[in-house]
Amino acid sequence: MFSRINILTTRPLASSTRLTTRAFSTSLTRFARAKDPTIPNSSIKVFREIPALRQWRKQQLLDHRNVGLVPTMGALHAGHLSLIRMAAKTNSSVVVSIYVNPTQFGINEDLDSYPKTWDRDTQMLAELDRELADEGGNLGKIAAVFAPTTGAMYPSGPPGQEVASKGSFVTITPVGEVLEGASRPTFFRGVATVCMKLFNIVQPDNVYFGQKDIQQTVLIRQMVKDFCMGINVEIGETIREADGLAMSSRNVYLGERRRKVAMVLRNALRVAEGSYNLGGRSRDEILGPANELARLLSFEQLHLSPEERVRFEVDYISLADPETMMEVDVVDESKGAILSGAVKMLPVEDPQEGEDLGLAGGPAVRLIDNIILKPVKV
């Protein structure tokens, strides 16, 4: 979902494909007004209101059909489709939620600039549903899309983006306070709150998230466990671009120049993984080479001319316990660890005439990635 998503390629979306928040809402109006609306050329139902979805879910229960939920913020890409495929293998009915959740955007993050691609998303879902039917071997199909309004999701209004905002929300600590939570203090509050709402509304048997947002998966597992929700949380592997960059909505903002340097985080994490595979177990042994690689690349870029270079800032490179996301000094071989990191790609300096800067003129882009260090077999 909450993987910040990308449209299959790193090229900016065509202006005809992107929608403003107002246009996005307008494009959904016909579904709200139609009786028993479905995605064109498919049997996939579209629900905008909670009572209608609950009535449908009640019928699934009566028909003994189990339900899998894939939460997204739209702008679907191959990563989302892989999760939907996972869900279709073991669930009779798959629900895909498409909702750009305002409460997980920070005070300085532009909610309105988030890609909104409803027509493309629904077309991709219809095509995937036909593929699932033709392939065989799948238990179920894409049965419904839940695309609620913010009024439906937050009846009293969404809590503000400020840390001290009042309202009804869910906070999971300490996992939600470190790493991404430290950099974006209200992000996981927003994620936990909207997921709790989606789980309560859809009542899924299984939910599906991507490994790319590894801290999110740890947080969701803890929330489901601590609130005794009786939902199975399934994690799908990170889907990557051809060069290994993790798919993300933020990729469309990079442009050609920054895209070439965006692998810095992935490369640093792989160097750290290599140190672990060679026997390194201490924090310095594993993270030292990764931090040095990032430092050297930054040094290289700063010595290029302004019209060539790419500036970036490493937010963190972490070595954490796989169950809590707390930092570790030495990896417990029986548990392994999670390598993760975040890097901010700064706006292009001295852009050249006609240069591809990425969607929205190439604002600062924050990228995340991770590698799981597996336990050592003895």
N, C-alpha and C positions, 0 to 999 in steps of 0.2 A: 504494500500500500503505500505502502508507506515507504516503500522503496521509491525514491524520487526518480521518476521513470522517463524513458526515452522512446522515441518512435522508431525502433528497429535500426535506424542509422544515426550517425552523428551530424547529419546535415540539418540546418534549420528547417522547420516546417514551412511549407508554402503558406502565404498569407491567407489563401482560400481555405486552408485546413485548420488554422488556428481560430479560436473564438474568444471574444472577450467574455467576461463573466455574464454580462447582460445578454449577449448573443447566445451563449451557452444555455442560459435559462430559457430563452425564447425557443431554442431548438428542441427543448424538452416539453414545451407546452402542449404540443399535439398528443404526447403520450398521456399527459395528465387529463386531457379532455376526452380522449377516446375510450370507448367501452372495451374492456379486455384488450388493452394495447399489446402489441408484439413488435419485435424488431422486424423490419421488412424482410421478406423472403426467408422467414424462419418461424419457428413456433416458440421462440424465447419471449416470455412475458416480461413486460416492463412495469415495475412498481415504483410509484413516487410517494405514495402515502402508506403509513405504517399499518392501519387497519386492514387494508386490502392484502398486504403481504402476510399478515398474521392469519388471515382467513385461508389463504393459499397454503401456508405452512401447516395449518391444522389438517387440511385435506391430505397433505403428504404423510402426516402421522397416521391418519386413518387408513391410508393405503399402504402402510408399512414401508414407506420409501425413506431411506436415510438421506440426509442433506449435508452437503459440504459447502463451505463459504470461502470465497477468495476475495478478501477486502482489497480494493485499489482506490487510487485517486484519479483513475482514468489515464488518458494518454498511454494506452496499452502498448506493450512491446513483447518481445519473445520471452522475457522473464515471466511476465504475467501468464502468457499462454502456456508455459511449461507447468505452472502451478495449477491451471485449469485442467490440463491433461492429467496431472496427478490426481486431482479431485474426481475426475470422471471415471477413473479406474476402480474406485472403491465406494462411490456414492451414487445413488439412483438419480438424485437431482442436485445440480451444482448451481449455486447462487453467486453471481459476481456483483459486488457492490461497487458503484462508481460515485464517489463523493469527495470533493476537495474540502477537507476538514479545516476550517479557519483556526481552530484552537491549537494546532500544532505548528503554526507559523509564528515566528518571533516578531517582536515589535518593529524590528528593522528589516523584516522580510516581506516582500511584496506578494501578497496573496493574489492580486489581480493578474500578475504576470505569469502565474502557473499555467502551463499548456492545458487547454481544454479542447478536446477533439472528439466530441460525442459521435458525430456521423462516422468518422473513421473507426472509432472503438466498436460501435455496434456492427459495422460491416465486418470487422475482424472476428467478432464473436459469432456472427452468423456463418462465416466461412469455416471457422474452427469447429462449430457444432456439426456441420456437414461432414467434415473430415473425421470427426470422432465416430459418427454413424457409419461411415464407409470403412473405417479401419477394422472394426470388430475388436473384441477383446476388452471393450470398455463396459463397465457396469451401467453407467448412466450417461447423461447429456447435460448441456447447459440449459437449465430450465427457466432461469429468471435473472433479470438484472434489477438490482435495487438502487435507484438513483434519487435519494430523498432530497428534499429542500432543507435548508438550514433551519427554517422554522419548525419543520417536523423533528429534526434531530435535536434541536435546542429550544424547547418550548418556552423557556424563560429567557431566551437569548444566550448566545455563547459567552463564556467567560472571556475577559479581555486578554490581550497578549502580554500584559505586564505581569511580572512575577507576583505582585501583591493583589492581583485582581480577585474579586469575590465571585462566587458562583458555585455550581455543582460540578465537581470534577473528581477524577480518580488519580491518586498519586501513589506510585510504587517506589519505595525507597529500600535500600540505598542504590539499587541498580539504576534507577532513573536519574540519579544525581551526578554520576561520573561520566567521563568521556564525552559523548554527544550531549548528555544532560548537563554537563558543566559548561559546555560551549553554548548550548541553546536551552536555557533553564526551563522554559515552558513547553518544550517539544514533547517530552515523554508524558507529561501531564495530559497534553492534547491527544496523544496516541492512545494512552490507556483509557481515557474517557470515551473516545469515539469507538474504540473496540468493545468496551463494556456495553455501550449502547447497541452496537451492531449485533453482538452476541445475544443480548436480551431480546432484540427484535426478531432476528432470523432463527434463533434457537438451533444453531447447527450442531450436528454430531461431530463434525471435523472442521477445522479451520486450517488455512494454508498460507504460509509466509515464506519469503525468500531469505536465504542465508546472507545475502549482501548486507541486509540490515540486521546484523548478528545481535547487537545489543537489544534491539527491538524484540527479537525472538526470545531472548532470555527474560525480558520484562513480561512479555505476554504469557510465557509458561508460568512465571511466578504468580501473575494475576489470576490465571485460571486455577492454579493450585490453591492459592490463599483464599480465594472467594468460593472454593468448592463448586466450580462451575460444571464439572462433568463433561468437558469438551476435550477432544483429542487435538493437540497442536502438531501439525506436520510441517516440516521444513524442507523446502526445495533448494537444490544447489544454485549458486550464483550463475546466471547466464551472462556471457561475456561477448564483447565485440571480437572481431577477427584477430586483433592484436592483443587481446587479453583484458582490455579495459572493461570494468564492470558496467553493465547497462544501467543507465540512470537517466531520469528526465533532465537532469542538469547537463548532460552531455550536449544537448542541442544548443546550449548557450556558449559552448567553447569556441567555435570557429576553428579555422584551419591551423593557425599558428599555435594556439594553446593546446589544440588536440594532440599535436606532435609531442608535447612535453607532459601531457596529462598522465602518462604511464609512470611518472616518478613514484607515486605511492605504491602501485602494484609491484614495481621493481624493488623498492625498499623492503616490502614485506616478503618478497621471495628470497632476498638476500638473508633476511632474518630466519626464514624457514630453513634455508640451506645450512645455517649455523647450527640450528637445532638438530637437523638430520645428521650432521657430522659429530654430534655428541655434546654440543653446548647446552648447558642447562641453566646457567645464571643469567640474570637480566643483562648484564654488561656483555656477555658472550653473544647473546641473541640479538639485542637491540643496537649494540655498538656499531656493527657493520651497516645496519639499515640507516641509522642516523648519519653516518659518515657519507653514505651514497647520496642521500638527500642534500647534505651540505655541499658536496662537491658539485652536484648538478646545479644548485642555486648559484654557486660561485661562477660556474661556467656561463650561465645565462646572464649574470650581472655584468660580465665583461664583453658581451656582445653589444652592438649598436642598438639604440632604442627602437629602430624600425625592425629589428630582428628578434630581440630577446623576449622572453616570457618570464614574468615575475610570479613567484608563488610563495606561500607561507605554510609550513608544516604546523598544523594545530597540535597533533599528538601522534605518536606511534606507541601503541600499548601492548603489554604482555600481561594477560589477565586470566584469572580463574574462569574456567568454562561455565561454571554454575552461577557465579555471582558477579562477574565482570570486575572484581576487585583486582588491583595490580598485585603481581607476585614478584618476589626477588629470585626465586628458584622454581623451576617447573617441577611439579610433582609428576613423575613418570607414569604413575598409575592413572592420572586424570588427563594429562596433556594440558594444553592451554589455548587461548585465543590470541592471535596476533591481529591487531586492528589499527586503523589509522584514519586521519582526516587531513586533507590539504586544501587550502584555498588558492585557486588560480585567480590572480589579480587581473583587472582589466588590461587589455592590450595598450601598450605605450605607442605613441606616434603611429596610429593606424594609417595604412597607405590607401590611396584612392582605389576603390573597388575591392578592397581586401574583405574576405569573408570573416566577419567578427563573431558570427553566431547569432542565434535568436535574441531579439531585443537589444541588439547592438553590443552584445558581449559583456554583461555585467560580471562582477566577481562571482565565481562558481566554486562551491564547496563540494569536494568529492570524498567519498568514504569507500573503504574496502576492508577485507579481512581474509585471514587464512587460519584454518583450524589445525593446530599442532596435535596430532593424534597420540594417544597413550602409547608407551613403549611396551611391547609384548615381552614377557619374561618366561 
